[in-house]
């Protein structure tokens, strides 16, 4: 498995980074990323190269994107397997023309409804903000200014997620925490990565928002129409 560090890389820089790092025989990748904002960029580049099954993994506060691609032998086996159901489908259509239409039972209808409910992802929020940074004095000062700007703005996001070093902004005795409290009072949902807070040793000193699993933050962010990542 090849491990790549894509932190801070976007657009053309991200594409050139992958072009210079990937080899034809690489089948499994583990990519260190900033957050969900990079996932779609990476997917667009890697899918045409045969990579699939993109999985996010949280490892001690670091976010990795895991992906792999099948070998040519596996692709041939899949192609053969996928061609087999065509014959079965044709036989099924022929049988249906000779048999009366089957009426679905209530149980089958409920199952279909549940399947459709799981497949259709609905947008719950219009705007989400995801802050993910490494611990650093000056960077945290910059983040505090961003939070103050959000407090003073007439238009506010519906979801604000804090990951990696950004969870330090929620420490109860910090000026940034006061901003988070004001945003929370204004109706903004503040979500803080529990694993990152535990890694930073601040779990007991968080003064605003809710400590949640990182997967919950992703679910909320992915259900936003627009995402701002910092």
BAVEX-588873 format. One line per 3 residues: number of its first residue (from 0); for each residue x, y, z of N, C-alpha, C. Coordinates in nm, 3 decimals, always signed. Example, Ala and Ser with C-alpha at 12.3 -4.5 7.8 and 13.67 -1.06 7.14 Angstrom:
REM BAVEX-588873
0) +1.319:-0.569:+0.780:+1.230:-0.450:+0.780:+1.320:-0.330:+0.780 | +1.285:-0.225:+0.708:+1.367:-0.106:+0.714:+1.290:+0.003:+0.787
//
This chain:
REM BAVEX-588873
0) +0.085:-0.120:+0.000:+0.000:+0.000:+0.000:+0.089:+0.125:+0.000 | +0.058:+0.218:-0.091:+0.132:+0.342:-0.100:+0.063:+0.450:-0.016 | +0.138:+0.516:+0.074:+0.084:+0.623:+0.157:+0.129:+0.758:+0.102
3) +0.034:+0.848:+0.080:+0.062:+0.979:+0.023:+0.011:+1.089:+0.117 | +0.083:+1.199:+0.121:+0.045:+1.314:+0.204:-0.008:+1.424:+0.112 | -0.142:+1.442:+0.112:-0.204:+1.542:+0.025:-0.250:+1.665:+0.103
6) -0.197:+1.683:+0.224:-0.238:+1.797:+0.306:-0.207:+1.929:+0.235 | -0.306:+2.017:+0.228:-0.286:+2.150:+0.171:-0.280:+2.154:+0.020 | -0.305:+2.042:-0.048:-0.297:+2.039:-0.194:-0.437:+2.042:-0.255
9) -0.457:+2.129:-0.351:-0.586:+2.141:-0.417:-0.566:+2.175:-0.565 | -0.670:+2.151:-0.645:-0.667:+2.189:-0.785:-0.554:+2.128:-0.863 | -0.486:+2.212:-0.943:-0.377:+2.165:-1.030:-0.261:+2.109:-0.949
12) -0.234:+2.167:-0.833:-0.125:+2.117:-0.748:-0.153:+1.974:-0.703 | -0.279:+1.945:-0.667:-0.315:+1.811:-0.625:-0.301:+1.711:-0.740 | -0.346:+1.751:-0.860:-0.336:+1.662:-0.978:-0.191:+1.633:-1.011
15) -0.107:+1.736:-1.014:+0.036:+1.716:-1.045:+0.105:+1.630:-0.939 | +0.060:+1.644:-0.814:+0.116:+1.563:-0.705:+0.088:+1.415:-0.729 | -0.036:+1.380:-0.767:-0.070:+1.241:-0.793:+0.001:+1.189:-0.917
18) +0.010:+1.270:-1.021:+0.078:+1.226:-1.143:+0.224:+1.192:-1.117 | +0.287:+1.268:-1.027:+0.428:+1.243:-0.997:+0.449:+1.132:-0.895 | +0.343:+1.093:-0.825:+0.358:+0.995:-0.716:+0.309:+0.855:-0.753
21) +0.210:+0.846:-0.842:+0.150:+0.717:-0.873:+0.230:+0.639:-0.977 | +0.232:+0.509:-0.960:+0.291:+0.419:-1.059:+0.183:+0.328:-1.114 | +0.209:+0.270:-1.231:+0.109:+0.187:-1.297:+0.070:+0.065:-1.214
24) +0.163:+0.015:-1.132:+0.135:-0.108:-1.058:+0.078:-0.083:-0.919 | +0.054:+0.044:-0.882:-0.004:+0.073:-0.751:-0.152:+0.034:-0.749 | -0.190:-0.048:-0.652:-0.329:-0.095:-0.645:-0.401:-0.046:-0.520
27) -0.327:-0.007:-0.415:-0.389:+0.040:-0.291:-0.324:+0.171:-0.247 | -0.407:+0.268:-0.209:-0.357:+0.398:-0.167:-0.412:+0.435:-0.030 | -0.331:+0.500:+0.050:-0.371:+0.558:+0.177:-0.329:+0.704:+0.173
30) -0.427:+0.795:+0.166:-0.398:+0.936:+0.139:-0.435:+1.021:+0.260 | -0.338:+1.092:+0.315:-0.362:+1.185:+0.426:-0.422:+1.313:+0.369 | -0.542:+1.352:+0.417:-0.613:+1.467:+0.360:-0.652:+1.566:+0.469
33) -0.688:+1.688:+0.424:-0.732:+1.793:+0.517:-0.872:+1.766:+0.568 | -0.962:+1.723:+0.477:-1.102:+1.705:+0.514:-1.185:+1.666:+0.392 | -1.316:+1.661:+0.408:-1.406:+1.616:+0.301:-1.395:+1.698:+0.173
36) -1.348:+1.824:+0.183:-1.342:+1.910:+0.065:-1.247:+1.853:-0.040 | -1.147:+1.771:+0.003:-1.052:+1.713:-0.091:-1.102:+1.583:-0.152 | -1.200:+1.520:-0.090:-1.244:+1.387:-0.133:-1.292:+1.388:-0.277
39) -1.378:+1.485:-0.313:-1.434:+1.489:-0.447:-1.326:+1.516:-0.551 | -1.230:+1.603:-0.519:-1.120:+1.631:-0.611:-1.039:+1.504:-0.638 | -1.007:+1.432:-0.532:-0.926:+1.310:-0.546:-1.004:+1.203:-0.621
42) -1.134:+1.191:-0.590:-1.216:+1.090:-0.657:-1.220:+1.115:-0.809 | -1.237:+1.242:-0.849:-1.245:+1.275:-0.992:-1.117:+1.238:-1.065 | -1.002:+1.248:-0.997:-0.876:+1.215:-1.062:-0.851:+1.065:-1.066
45) -0.885:+0.995:-0.956:-0.848:+0.854:-0.943:-0.947:+0.758:-1.009 | -1.076:+0.793:-1.014:-1.174:+0.701:-1.072:-1.144:+0.664:-1.217 | -1.105:+0.760:-1.304:-1.070:+0.721:-1.442:-0.950:+0.627:-1.450
48) -0.869:+0.622:-1.342:-0.753:+0.533:-1.339:-0.789:+0.396:-1.283 | -0.919:+0.374:-1.252:-0.964:+0.243:-1.206:-0.980:+0.229:-1.056 | -0.953:+0.335:-0.980:-0.968:+0.327:-0.834:-1.115:+0.342:-0.794
51) -1.153:+0.270:-0.690:-1.292:+0.274:-0.642:-1.291:+0.244:-0.491 | -1.412:+0.230:-0.434:-1.426:+0.198:-0.291:-1.349:+0.299:-0.205 | -1.388:+0.426:-0.215:-1.322:+0.532:-0.137:-1.378:+0.531:+0.005
54) -1.290:+0.509:+0.103:-1.331:+0.497:+0.243:-1.251:+0.595:+0.329 | -1.322:+0.671:+0.413:-1.256:+0.764:+0.505:-1.221:+0.692:+0.636 | -1.101:+0.718:+0.686:-1.056:+0.653:+0.809:-0.991:+0.756:+0.901
57) -1.034:+0.758:+1.026:-0.978:+0.848:+1.126:-0.874:+0.772:+1.208 | -0.750:+0.818:+1.205:-0.642:+0.752:+1.277:-0.576:+0.852:+1.371 | -0.617:+0.848:+1.499:-0.561:+0.938:+1.602:-0.571:+1.085:+1.560
60) -0.686:+1.125:+1.508:-0.707:+1.265:+1.471:-0.663:+1.300:+1.331 | -0.593:+1.209:+1.262:-0.556:+1.230:+1.123:-0.657:+1.162:+1.031 | -0.695:+1.231:+0.924:-0.797:+1.178:+0.835:-0.731:+1.121:+0.709
63) -0.761:+0.993:+0.680:-0.706:+0.926:+0.563:-0.819:+0.883:+0.469 | -0.789:+0.889:+0.338:-0.880:+0.838:+0.236:-0.819:+0.711:+0.180 | -0.888:+0.598:+0.201:-0.839:+0.468:+0.154:-0.909:+0.433:+0.024
66) -0.833:+0.384:-0.075:-0.893:+0.343:-0.202:-0.807:+0.236:-0.267 | -0.865:+0.162:-0.360:-0.792:+0.055:-0.428:-0.847:+0.037:-0.568 | -0.772:-0.031:-0.652:-0.820:-0.063:-0.786:-0.791:-0.210:-0.817
69) -0.876:-0.267:-0.897:-0.866:-0.409:-0.929:-0.764:-0.433:-1.039 | -0.704:-0.551:-1.034:-0.610:-0.589:-1.138:-0.685:-0.625:-1.265 | -0.616:-0.635:-1.376:-0.680:-0.671:-1.503:-0.745:-0.808:-1.497
72) -0.683:-0.901:-1.422:-0.741:-1.035:-1.408:-0.874:-1.028:-1.336 | -0.878:-0.948:-1.229:-1.003:-0.933:-1.152:-1.110:-0.866:-1.236 | -1.070:-0.767:-1.320:-1.165:-0.699:-1.405:-1.228:-0.795:-1.505
75) -1.146:-0.887:-1.560:-1.201:-0.986:-1.654:-1.300:-1.078:-1.585 | -1.266:-1.121:-1.462:-1.356:-1.209:-1.387:-1.488:-1.140:-1.358 | -1.481:-1.011:-1.324:-1.604:-0.935:-1.296:-1.687:-0.919:-1.423
78) -1.619:-0.895:-1.537:-1.690:-0.878:-1.663:-1.766:-1.005:-1.701 | -1.702:-1.121:-1.678:-1.767:-1.249:-1.707:-1.886:-1.270:-1.615 | -1.867:-1.237:-1.486:-1.975:-1.254:-1.388:-2.093:-1.162:-1.418
81) -2.063:-1.040:-1.464:-2.170:-0.944:-1.493:-2.247:-0.981:-1.619 | -2.182:-1.054:-1.711:-2.250:-1.091:-1.835:-2.350:-1.205:-1.813 | -2.331:-1.286:-1.708:-2.418:-1.401:-1.683:-2.562:-1.361:-1.652
84) -2.588:-1.260:-1.567:-2.727:-1.225:-1.535:-2.809:-1.179:-1.654 | -2.742:-1.141:-1.767:-2.817:-1.097:-1.884:-2.905:-1.210:-1.936 | -2.850:-1.331:-1.936:-2.927:-1.447:-1.983:-3.043:-1.472:-1.890
87) -3.017:-1.463:-1.758:-3.123:-1.484:-1.660:-3.231:-1.379:-1.674 | -3.189:-1.255:-1.700:-3.286:-1.147:-1.714:-3.375:-1.171:-1.835 | -3.315:-1.219:-1.946:-3.393:-1.247:-2.065:-3.495:-1.357:-2.039
90) -3.453:-1.461:-1.964:-3.544:-1.570:-1.931:-3.656:-1.521:-1.842 | -3.624:-1.430:-1.753:-3.725:-1.375:-1.663:-3.829:-1.295:-1.740 | -3.781:-1.213:-1.834:-3.876:-1.134:-1.917:-3.967:-1.225:-1.995
93) -3.910:-1.334:-2.052:-3.991:-1.428:-2.129:-4.096:-1.493:-2.041 | -4.057:-1.531:-1.919:-4.151:-1.595:-1.827:-4.261:-1.499:-1.785 | -4.226:-1.370:-1.770:-4.325:-1.271:-1.727:-4.431:-1.248:-1.833
96) -4.393:-1.266:-1.962:-4.492:-1.246:-2.069:-4.596:-1.358:-2.071 | -4.561:-1.471:-2.009:-4.652:-1.585:-2.009:-4.730:-1.597:-1.878 | -4.685:-1.525:-1.773:-4.750:-1.537:-1.645:-4.820:-1.407:-1.609
99) -4.927:-1.413:-1.531:-4.997:-1.292:-1.489:-4.907:-1.207:-1.400 | -4.934:-1.076:-1.398:-4.853:-0.984:-1.319:-4.863:-1.017:-1.171 | -4.748:-1.019:-1.104:-4.743:-1.051:-0.963:-4.774:-0.927:-0.881
102) -4.862:-0.941:-0.784:-4.898:-0.830:-0.696:-4.807:-0.836:-0.574 | -4.736:-0.726:-0.547:-4.643:-0.723:-0.435:-4.718:-0.727:-0.303 | -4.664:-0.803:-0.210:-4.724:-0.810:-0.077:-4.687:-0.685:+0.001
105) -4.763:-0.652:+0.108:-4.729:-0.535:+0.190:-4.587:-0.539:+0.243 | -4.539:-0.661:+0.274:-4.403:-0.675:+0.327:-4.301:-0.632:+0.224 | -4.321:-0.671:+0.095:-4.229:-0.635:-0.012:-4.230:-0.484:-0.036
108) -4.348:-0.425:-0.027:-4.360:-0.281:-0.048:-4.283:-0.205:+0.058 | -4.292:-0.248:+0.184:-4.220:-0.183:+0.293:-4.069:-0.193:+0.273 | -4.023:-0.311:+0.226:-3.881:-0.330:+0.202:-3.832:-0.234:+0.094
111) -3.912:-0.220:-0.015:-3.873:-0.130:-0.123:-3.866:+0.014:-0.076 | -3.961:+0.053:+0.011:-3.959:+0.189:+0.064:-3.834:+0.214:+0.147 | -3.795:+0.114:+0.227:-3.676:+0.129:+0.310:-3.550:+0.142:+0.225
114) -3.544:+0.063:+0.117:-3.429:+0.069:+0.026:-3.420:+0.207:-0.038 | -3.533:+0.258:-0.088:-3.533:+0.390:-0.152:-3.494:+0.498:-0.053 | -3.536:+0.482:+0.071:-3.504:+0.580:+0.174:-3.355:+0.585:+0.200
117) -3.287:+0.470:+0.194:-3.144:+0.465:+0.219:-3.065:+0.519:+0.100 | -3.115:+0.497:-0.022:-3.043:+0.538:-0.142:-3.050:+0.688:-0.165 | -3.168:+0.748:-0.146:-3.186:+0.889:-0.172:-3.133:+0.973:-0.056
120) -3.021:+1.041:-0.079:-2.962:+1.127:+0.023:-3.020:+1.266:+0.009 | -3.088:+1.313:+0.112:-3.151:+1.444:+0.108:-3.061:+1.549:+0.172 | -3.063:+1.669:+0.114:-2.986:+1.780:+0.168:-3.059:+1.836:+0.289
123) -2.994:+1.832:+0.406:-3.056:+1.879:+0.530:-3.017:+2.024:+0.560 | -2.898:+2.065:+0.516:-2.850:+2.199:+0.550:-2.807:+2.272:+0.422 | -2.819:+2.405:+0.423:-2.779:+2.483:+0.307:-2.629:+2.510:+0.307
126) -2.573:+2.540:+0.426:-2.430:+2.574:+0.433:-2.366:+2.512:+0.557 | -2.247:+2.458:+0.539:-2.171:+2.403:+0.650:-2.029:+2.456:+0.647 | -1.968:+2.471:+0.762:-1.829:+2.515:+0.773:-1.750:+2.408:+0.846
129) -1.639:+2.364:+0.788:-1.553:+2.264:+0.850:-1.417:+2.325:+0.874 | -1.375:+2.333:+1.001:-1.245:+2.388:+1.036:-1.155:+2.273:+1.083 | -1.043:+2.256:+1.013:-0.950:+2.149:+1.047:-0.808:+2.200:+1.027
132) -0.732:+2.216:+1.134:-0.596:+2.270:+1.122:-0.506:+2.206:+1.226 | -0.378:+2.220:+1.205:-0.280:+2.172:+1.303:-0.267:+2.276:+1.414 | -0.235:+2.232:+1.536:-0.219:+2.327:+1.646:-0.109:+2.428:+1.613
135) -0.137:+2.553:+1.632:-0.038:+2.657:+1.604:-0.090:+2.791:+1.652 | -0.008:+2.866:+1.720:-0.052:+2.992:+1.781:-0.111:+3.088:+1.679 | -0.038:+3.113:+1.571:-0.084:+3.214:+1.476:-0.205:+3.166:+1.397
138) -0.204:+3.037:+1.365:-0.318:+2.985:+1.290:-0.444:+2.989:+1.376 | -0.432:+2.962:+1.506:-0.549:+2.968:+1.593:-0.600:+3.111:+1.607 | -0.507:+3.209:+1.609:-0.550:+3.349:+1.613:-0.630:+3.383:+1.488
141) -0.583:+3.334:+1.374:-0.654:+3.357:+1.248:-0.793:+3.293:+1.253 | -0.801:+3.171:+1.308:-0.930:+3.103:+1.319:-1.025:+3.178:+1.412 | -0.971:+3.238:+1.518:-1.055:+3.315:+1.611:-1.116:+3.435:+1.538
144) -1.038:+3.497:+1.450:-1.090:+3.610:+1.372:-1.202:+3.565:+1.279 | -1.187:+3.444:+1.225:-1.293:+3.390:+1.139:-1.421:+3.368:+1.219 | -1.406:+3.312:+1.339:-1.523:+3.288:+1.424:-1.592:+3.420:+1.460
147) -1.513:+3.523:+1.490:-1.569:+3.654:+1.523:-1.643:+3.711:+1.403 | -1.589:+3.689:+1.283:-1.657:+3.735:+1.161:-1.790:+3.665:+1.142 | -1.795:+3.536:+1.174:-1.920:+3.462:+1.164:-2.023:+3.513:+1.265
150) -1.974:+3.549:+1.385:-2.064:+3.602:+1.487:-2.125:+3.734:+1.441 | -2.043:+3.818:+1.377:-2.090:+3.950:+1.333:-2.167:+3.946:+1.202 | -2.158:+3.835:+1.131:-2.227:+3.824:+1.002:-2.378:+3.803:+1.020
153) -2.456:+3.867:+0.933:-2.601:+3.850:+0.940:-2.642:+3.711:+0.891 | -2.565:+3.655:+0.800:-2.593:+3.520:+0.747:-2.496:+3.423:+0.813 | -2.548:+3.319:+0.873:-2.465:+3.223:+0.946:-2.483:+3.082:+0.889
156) -2.382:+2.997:+0.903:-2.396:+2.858:+0.858:-2.491:+2.782:+0.949 | -2.537:+2.668:+0.904:-2.624:+2.585:+0.987:-2.543:+2.484:+1.067 | -2.425:+2.447:+1.015:-2.340:+2.348:+1.082:-2.196:+2.399:+1.085
159) -2.130:+2.384:+1.199:-1.988:+2.418:+1.212:-1.918:+2.300:+1.276 | -1.824:+2.238:+1.202:-1.751:+2.122:+1.252:-1.607:+2.157:+1.284 | -1.556:+2.106:+1.397:-1.417:+2.128:+1.436:-1.343:+1.995:+1.443
162) -1.230:+1.986:+1.372:-1.151:+1.864:+1.369:-1.003:+1.896:+1.386 | -0.924:+1.790:+1.414:-0.780:+1.803:+1.432:-0.748:+1.913:+1.534 | -0.651:+2.001:+1.506:-0.612:+2.102:+1.602:-0.717:+2.207:+1.630
165) -0.817:+2.219:+1.540:-0.921:+2.321:+1.555:-1.010:+2.296:+1.676 | -1.008:+2.174:+1.732:-1.091:+2.148:+1.850:-1.047:+2.233:+1.969 | -0.922:+2.281:+1.967:-0.873:+2.366:+2.075:-0.949:+2.498:+2.084
168) -1.017:+2.536:+1.976:-1.096:+2.659:+1.976:-1.213:+2.650:+2.073 | -1.250:+2.527:+2.112:-1.367:+2.508:+2.198:-1.333:+2.499:+2.346 | -1.205:+2.516:+2.383:-1.167:+2.511:+2.525:-1.239:+2.624:+2.600
171) -1.298:+2.592:+2.713:-1.394:+2.680:+2.779:-1.340:+2.817:+2.817 | -1.211:+2.831:+2.847:-1.158:+2.959:+2.894:-1.093:+3.040:+2.782 | -1.126:+3.009:+2.656:-1.068:+3.081:+2.543:-1.168:+3.180:+2.485
174) -1.116:+3.286:+2.421:-1.204:+3.384:+2.357:-1.278:+3.322:+2.239 | -1.215:+3.223:+2.174:-1.280:+3.155:+2.063:-1.403:+3.080:+2.110 | -1.396:+3.024:+2.230:-1.511:+2.950:+2.285:-1.630:+3.042:+2.305
177) -1.604:+3.168:+2.344:-1.713:+3.264:+2.359:-1.783:+3.288:+2.225 | -1.705:+3.291:+2.118:-1.763:+3.306:+1.983:-1.849:+3.186:+1.949 | -1.799:+3.066:+1.982:-1.875:+2.944:+1.953:-2.007:+2.944:+2.031
180) -2.004:+2.993:+2.155:-2.126:+2.999:+2.235:-2.228:+3.093:+2.171 | -2.179:+3.208:+2.118:-2.269:+3.302:+2.053:-2.329:+3.242:+1.926 | -2.248:+3.170:+1.851:-2.298:+3.104:+1.729:-2.401:+2.997:+1.765
183) -2.372:+2.923:+1.872:-2.464:+2.819:+1.918:-2.597:+2.880:+1.960 | -2.590:+2.996:+2.028:-2.712:+3.064:+2.071:-2.791:+3.117:+1.951 | -2.720:+3.142:+1.840:-2.785:+3.191:+1.719:-2.843:+3.078:+1.635
186) -2.828:+2.953:+1.682:-2.887:+2.840:+1.611:-2.791:+2.757:+1.529 | -2.661:+2.788:+1.534:-2.563:+2.710:+1.458:-2.532:+2.581:+1.534 | -2.534:+2.468:+1.464:-2.502:+2.339:+1.525:-2.350:+2.324:+1.530
189) -2.293:+2.323:+1.652:-2.149:+2.311:+1.670:-2.113:+2.165:+1.700 | -2.033:+2.103:+1.614:-1.994:+1.963:+1.631:-1.842:+1.954:+1.646 | -1.797:+1.886:+1.750:-1.655:+1.876:+1.781:-1.613:+1.729:+1.780
192) -1.508:+1.698:+1.706:-1.460:+1.560:+1.697:-1.414:+1.511:+1.834 | -1.480:+1.409:+1.885:-1.447:+1.355:+2.017:-1.308:+1.291:+2.018 | -1.275:+1.219:+1.910:-1.144:+1.152:+1.906:-1.031:+1.255:+1.900
195) -1.053:+1.367:+1.828:-0.950:+1.471:+1.819:-0.935:+1.541:+1.954 | -1.049:+1.569:+2.021:-1.043:+1.633:+2.152:-0.971:+1.545:+2.253 | -0.996:+1.414:+2.245:-0.929:+1.320:+2.335:-0.779:+1.316:+2.307
198) -0.743:+1.319:+2.179:-0.602:+1.317:+2.139:-0.530:+1.443:+2.189 | -0.601:+1.557:+2.186:-0.544:+1.684:+2.232:-0.549:+1.698:+2.385 | -0.621:+1.608:+2.452:-0.630:+1.612:+2.597:-0.720:+1.722:+2.650
201) -0.825:+1.759:+2.573:-0.912:+1.869:+2.616:-1.056:+1.825:+2.634 | -1.081:+1.695:+2.636:-1.219:+1.645:+2.643:-1.295:+1.704:+2.761 | -1.229:+1.716:+2.875:-1.295:+1.765:+2.997:-1.306:+1.916:+3.002
204) -1.242:+1.985:+2.909:-1.242:+2.133:+2.915:-1.315:+2.197:+2.797 | -1.389:+2.118:+2.722:-1.467:+2.174:+2.610:-1.585:+2.253:+2.666 | -1.599:+2.378:+2.622:-1.702:+2.464:+2.679:-1.815:+2.500:+2.588
207) -1.816:+2.449:+2.465:-1.925:+2.480:+2.371:-1.942:+2.365:+2.272 | -2.061:+2.356:+2.214:-2.086:+2.254:+2.113:-2.104:+2.115:+2.171 | -2.106:+2.015:+2.082:-2.127:+1.876:+2.121:-2.011:+1.790:+2.074
210) -1.959:+1.706:+2.164:-1.855:+1.609:+2.127:-1.922:+1.491:+2.057 | -1.883:+1.466:+1.933:-1.946:+1.359:+1.855:-1.838:+1.279:+1.783 | -1.878:+1.164:+1.731:-1.788:+1.082:+1.650:-1.761:+1.155:+1.518
213) -1.642:+1.137:+1.465:-1.605:+1.207:+1.342:-1.699:+1.172:+1.226 | -1.751:+1.049:+1.225:-1.843:+1.008:+1.119:-1.970:+1.093:+1.119 | -2.015:+1.134:+1.238:-2.134:+1.219:+1.248:-2.108:+1.356:+1.187
216) -1.986:+1.407:+1.208:-1.950:+1.536:+1.147:-1.956:+1.524:+0.995 | -1.901:+1.414:+0.942:-1.903:+1.394:+0.797:-2.045:+1.383:+0.744 | -2.132:+1.312:+0.816:-2.270:+1.298:+0.773:-2.339:+1.433:+0.763
219) -2.315:+1.518:+0.863:-2.378:+1.651:+0.863:-2.319:+1.738:+0.751 | -2.187:+1.731:+0.733:-2.122:+1.813:+0.630:-2.163:+1.767:+0.489 | -2.168:+1.633:+0.469:-2.204:+1.581:+0.338:-2.349:+1.611:+0.300
222) -2.433:+1.641:+0.400:-2.573:+1.672:+0.372:-2.596:+1.821:+0.352 | -2.487:+1.899:+0.343:-2.496:+2.042:+0.317:-2.487:+2.069:+0.166 | -2.562:+2.168:+0.123:-2.557:+2.206:-0.018:-2.424:+2.271:-0.053
225) -2.372:+2.352:+0.040:-2.242:+2.417:+0.020:-2.156:+2.394:+0.145 | -2.025:+2.374:+0.125:-1.934:+2.352:+0.237:-1.815:+2.447:+0.224 | -1.782:+2.515:+0.332:-1.662:+2.599:+0.339:-1.562:+2.527:+0.429
228) -1.444:+2.495:+0.373:-1.344:+2.421:+0.450:-1.224:+2.510:+0.477 | -1.183:+2.515:+0.604:-1.071:+2.600:+0.645:-0.963:+2.517:+0.715
//
